[in-house]
Amino acid sequence: MSLYWFAQGVGLLAFCVGITMFFNRSDRRFKQQLSAYSAIIGVHFILMGANAAGSTALLNAVRTQLALRTRSQWVMLVFISLTLIFGLGKAKHLMELLPVIGTVVSTWALFRTSGMKTRCIMWCSTCGWVAHNVWLGSIGGTLIEGSFLIMNGFNIVRFYRMQRRGIDPFAVETQLEKKEEAQAEAA
């Protein structure tokens, strides 16, 4: 098996890991699954020779894990800076800027937003990743990001309709976050 097909197999593995991510109402589970997906797709991109996208995706994995533990503006700024340094430093073509821009925007969203707003910003970020992956010829990357675009869009509409009916699709997560904050303050 050639390196090309091995790389495509890793991309398809990422597709399998990431396909159900946007169905999570829990921001915590959403971010955990996003982190695993980012690590696998990062390896895929590096194997495909797209080092800017690969390093950006691997940074995404670490960033997302840290976003589970802190919403610190300083941590966010460190990851935005690292993304710009590694992503812009490795870019060889203008199309390689799309994942870098998408990562910067999604980094901001993961640290500064939650719920529906996070998903909407992630949807916009995904548009850039789809265009990049089509350009690169990444079968798994195009499948997964295209699926993310559709599934996240579907869930945004679904969650919006729930909110219009007076149902908070993120109520359980909001209650859990408040409980964790109260425990942290008590400690």
C-alpha positions as a Markdown table, in Angstrom:
| # | Residue | x | y | z |
|---|---|---|---|---|
| 1 | Met | 0.0 | 0.0 | 0.0 |
| 2 | Ser | 1.4 | 3.4 | -0.9 |
| 3 | Leu | 1.7 | 6.3 | 1.5 |
| 4 | Tyr | -1.0 | 8.1 | -0.4 |
| 5 | Trp | -3.6 | 5.4 | 0.2 |
| 6 | Phe | -2.5 | 5.0 | 3.8 |
| 7 | Ala | -3.0 | 8.8 | 4.3 |
| 8 | Gln | -6.4 | 8.5 | 2.7 |
| 9 | Gly | -7.2 | 5.7 | 5.1 |
| 10 | Val | -6.3 | 7.9 | 8.1 |
| 11 | Gly | -8.6 | 10.5 | 6.6 |
| 12 | Leu | -11.4 | 8.0 | 6.5 |
| 13 | Leu | -10.7 | 7.1 | 10.1 |
| 14 | Ala | -11.1 | 10.7 | 11.0 |
| 15 | Phe | -14.4 | 10.7 | 9.1 |
| 16 | Cys | -15.6 | 7.8 | 11.3 |
| 17 | Val | -14.6 | 9.6 | 14.5 |
| 18 | Gly | -16.0 | 12.9 | 13.6 |
| 19 | Ile | -19.3 | 12.1 | 11.9 |
| 20 | Thr | -21.5 | 12.2 | 15.0 |
| 21 | Met | -19.8 | 15.1 | 16.8 |
| 22 | Phe | -22.4 | 17.8 | 16.1 |
| 23 | Phe | -25.3 | 15.7 | 17.5 |
| 24 | Asn | -23.8 | 16.2 | 21.0 |
| 25 | Arg | -25.8 | 18.7 | 23.0 |
| 26 | Ser | -23.1 | 18.6 | 25.7 |
| 27 | Asp | -20.4 | 21.1 | 24.9 |
| 28 | Arg | -17.9 | 18.9 | 26.9 |
| 29 | Arg | -18.6 | 15.7 | 24.8 |
| 30 | Phe | -18.6 | 17.9 | 21.6 |
| 31 | Lys | -15.2 | 19.3 | 22.4 |
| 32 | Gln | -13.7 | 15.9 | 23.4 |
| 33 | Gln | -14.8 | 14.4 | 20.1 |
| 34 | Leu | -13.6 | 17.4 | 18.2 |
| 35 | Ser | -10.2 | 17.0 | 19.8 |
| 36 | Ala | -9.9 | 13.4 | 18.8 |
| 37 | Tyr | -11.0 | 14.2 | 15.3 |
| 38 | Ser | -8.5 | 17.0 | 15.0 |
| 39 | Ala | -5.6 | 14.9 | 16.1 |
| 40 | Ile | -6.4 | 12.2 | 13.5 |
| 41 | Ile | -7.1 | 14.6 | 10.6 |
| 42 | Gly | -3.9 | 16.4 | 11.5 |
| 43 | Val | -1.9 | 13.3 | 10.9 |
| 44 | His | -3.8 | 12.7 | 7.7 |
| 45 | Phe | -2.9 | 16.2 | 6.4 |
| 46 | Ile | 0.8 | 15.8 | 7.3 |
| 47 | Leu | 0.8 | 12.5 | 5.4 |
| 48 | Met | -0.8 | 14.3 | 2.5 |
| 49 | Gly | 1.9 | 16.9 | 2.5 |
| 50 | Ala | -0.4 | 19.7 | 3.7 |
| 51 | Asn | 1.8 | 20.8 | 6.6 |
| 52 | Ala | 0.0 | 24.1 | 7.3 |
| 53 | Ala | -3.3 | 22.3 | 7.7 |
| 54 | Gly | -1.7 | 19.4 | 9.6 |
| 55 | Ser | 0.0 | 21.6 | 12.1 |
| 56 | Thr | -3.1 | 23.7 | 12.5 |
| 57 | Ala | -5.3 | 20.6 | 13.1 |
| 58 | Leu | -2.9 | 19.1 | 15.6 |
| 59 | Leu | -2.9 | 22.5 | 17.5 |
| 60 | Asn | -6.7 | 22.3 | 17.3 |
| 61 | Ala | -6.6 | 19.0 | 19.2 |
| 62 | Val | -4.5 | 20.5 | 22.1 |
| 63 | Arg | -6.5 | 23.7 | 22.0 |
| 64 | Thr | -9.8 | 22.0 | 22.3 |
| 65 | Gln | -8.6 | 19.9 | 25.3 |
| 66 | Leu | -7.5 | 23.1 | 27.0 |
| 67 | Ala | -10.8 | 24.8 | 26.2 |
| 68 | Leu | -12.4 | 22.1 | 28.3 |
| 69 | Arg | -10.4 | 23.2 | 31.3 |
| 70 | Thr | -10.2 | 27.0 | 30.9 |
| 71 | Arg | -11.8 | 29.9 | 29.1 |
| 72 | Ser | -8.8 | 32.1 | 29.7 |
| 73 | Gln | -8.3 | 34.8 | 27.2 |
| 74 | Trp | -4.5 | 34.4 | 27.5 |
| 75 | Val | -4.7 | 30.7 | 26.6 |
| 76 | Met | -6.9 | 31.6 | 23.7 |
| 77 | Leu | -4.4 | 34.3 | 22.5 |
| 78 | Val | -1.5 | 31.8 | 22.8 |
| 79 | Phe | -3.3 | 29.3 | 20.6 |
| 80 | Ile | -4.3 | 32.0 | 18.1 |
| 81 | Ser | -0.7 | 33.1 | 17.9 |
| 82 | Leu | 0.6 | 29.6 | 17.5 |
| 83 | Thr | -1.9 | 28.9 | 14.8 |
| 84 | Leu | -0.8 | 32.0 | 12.9 |
| 85 | Ile | 2.9 | 31.3 | 13.4 |
| 86 | Phe | 2.8 | 27.6 | 12.4 |
| 87 | Gly | 0.0 | 27.9 | 9.8 |
| 88 | Leu | 1.3 | 31.0 | 8.0 |
| 89 | Gly | 4.9 | 29.8 | 8.3 |
| 90 | Lys | 4.1 | 26.5 | 6.5 |
| 91 | Ala | 1.6 | 27.8 | 3.9 |
| 92 | Lys | 2.8 | 27.4 | 0.3 |
| 93 | His | -0.5 | 28.5 | -1.4 |
| 94 | Leu | -3.2 | 30.9 | -0.7 |
| 95 | Met | -5.7 | 28.1 | -0.3 |
| 96 | Glu | -3.7 | 26.9 | 2.7 |
| 97 | Leu | -4.8 | 30.1 | 4.5 |
| 98 | Leu | -8.4 | 28.9 | 4.7 |
| 99 | Pro | -7.8 | 26.4 | 7.5 |
| 100 | Val | -5.6 | 28.9 | 9.3 |
| 101 | Ile | -8.3 | 31.5 | 9.3 |
| 102 | Gly | -11.0 | 28.9 | 10.2 |
| 103 | Thr | -8.8 | 27.7 | 13.1 |
| 104 | Val | -8.3 | 31.2 | 14.4 |
| 105 | Val | -12.1 | 31.9 | 14.3 |
| 106 | Ser | -13.0 | 28.6 | 15.9 |
| 107 | Thr | -10.4 | 29.0 | 18.6 |
| 108 | Trp | -12.0 | 32.3 | 19.6 |
| 109 | Ala | -15.4 | 30.6 | 19.5 |
| 110 | Leu | -14.3 | 27.6 | 21.7 |
| 111 | Phe | -12.9 | 29.9 | 24.4 |
| 112 | Arg | -15.4 | 32.8 | 24.3 |
| 113 | Thr | -18.8 | 31.3 | 23.3 |
| 114 | Ser | -21.0 | 28.3 | 24.0 |
| 115 | Gly | -24.1 | 26.5 | 22.7 |
| 116 | Met | -25.7 | 27.8 | 19.5 |
| 117 | Lys | -23.2 | 30.6 | 18.9 |
| 118 | Thr | -20.3 | 28.1 | 19.0 |
| 119 | Arg | -21.9 | 25.9 | 16.5 |
| 120 | Cys | -22.7 | 28.7 | 14.1 |
| 121 | Ile | -19.1 | 30.0 | 14.2 |
| 122 | Met | -17.8 | 26.4 | 13.7 |
| 123 | Trp | -20.2 | 26.1 | 10.7 |
| 124 | Cys | -18.6 | 29.2 | 9.1 |
| 125 | Ser | -15.1 | 27.8 | 9.9 |
| 126 | Thr | -16.0 | 24.5 | 8.2 |
| 127 | Cys | -16.7 | 26.3 | 4.9 |
| 128 | Gly | -13.1 | 27.2 | 4.7 |
| 129 | Trp | -11.9 | 23.7 | 5.5 |
| 130 | Val | -14.2 | 22.2 | 2.9 |
| 131 | Ala | -12.8 | 24.5 | 0.2 |
| 132 | His | -9.2 | 23.6 | 1.3 |
| 133 | Asn | -9.9 | 19.9 | 1.3 |
| 134 | Val | -11.4 | 19.9 | -2.1 |
| 135 | Trp | -8.4 | 21.8 | -3.4 |
| 136 | Leu | -6.0 | 19.4 | -1.7 |
| 137 | Gly | -7.8 | 16.3 | -3.0 |
| 138 | Ser | -8.3 | 14.9 | 0.5 |
| 139 | Ile | -11.1 | 12.3 | 0.1 |
| 140 | Gly | -11.6 | 11.8 | 3.9 |
| 141 | Gly | -11.1 | 15.4 | 4.7 |
| 142 | Thr | -13.7 | 16.5 | 2.1 |
| 143 | Leu | -16.1 | 13.8 | 3.2 |
| 144 | Ile | -15.8 | 14.7 | 6.9 |
| 145 | Glu | -15.9 | 18.5 | 6.5 |
| 146 | Gly | -18.7 | 18.3 | 4.0 |
| 147 | Ser | -20.6 | 16.1 | 6.5 |
| 148 | Phe | -19.8 | 18.5 | 9.3 |
| 149 | Leu | -21.2 | 21.3 | 7.2 |
| 150 | Ile | -24.5 | 19.4 | 6.6 |
| 151 | Met | -24.8 | 17.9 | 10.0 |
| 152 | Asn | -23.9 | 21.0 | 12.0 |
| 153 | Gly | -26.2 | 23.1 | 9.7 |
| 154 | Phe | -29.0 | 20.5 | 10.3 |
| 155 | Asn | -28.5 | 20.7 | 14.1 |
| 156 | Ile | -28.3 | 24.5 | 14.2 |
| 157 | Val | -31.7 | 24.6 | 12.5 |
| 158 | Arg | -33.0 | 21.8 | 14.8 |
| 159 | Phe | -31.7 | 23.6 | 18.0 |
| 160 | Tyr | -33.1 | 26.9 | 16.7 |
| 161 | Arg | -36.5 | 25.4 | 16.2 |
| 162 | Met | -36.4 | 23.9 | 19.7 |
| 163 | Gln | -35.5 | 27.4 | 21.1 |
| 164 | Arg | -38.4 | 28.9 | 19.3 |
| 165 | Arg | -40.7 | 26.4 | 21.0 |
| 166 | Gly | -39.3 | 27.4 | 24.4 |
| 167 | Ile | -37.0 | 24.4 | 24.8 |
| 168 | Asp | -33.4 | 25.0 | 25.7 |
| 169 | Pro | -31.4 | 22.3 | 23.9 |
| 170 | Phe | -28.4 | 23.1 | 26.0 |
| 171 | Ala | -30.2 | 23.2 | 29.4 |
| 172 | Val | -28.5 | 20.1 | 30.8 |
| 173 | Glu | -25.0 | 21.4 | 29.8 |
| 174 | Thr | -25.8 | 24.8 | 31.3 |
| 175 | Gln | -26.9 | 23.3 | 34.6 |
| 176 | Leu | -23.7 | 21.1 | 34.7 |
| 177 | Glu | -21.5 | 24.2 | 34.0 |
| 178 | Lys | -23.2 | 26.1 | 36.9 |
| 179 | Lys | -22.7 | 23.1 | 39.2 |
| 180 | Glu | -19.0 | 22.8 | 38.3 |
| 181 | Glu | -18.5 | 26.6 | 38.8 |
| 182 | Ala | -20.2 | 26.4 | 42.2 |
| 183 | Gln | -17.9 | 23.4 | 43.2 |
| 184 | Ala | -14.8 | 25.3 | 42.0 |
| 185 | Glu | -15.8 | 28.4 | 44.0 |
| 186 | Ala | -16.4 | 26.2 | 47.1 |
| 187 | Ala | -12.9 | 24.6 | 46.8 |
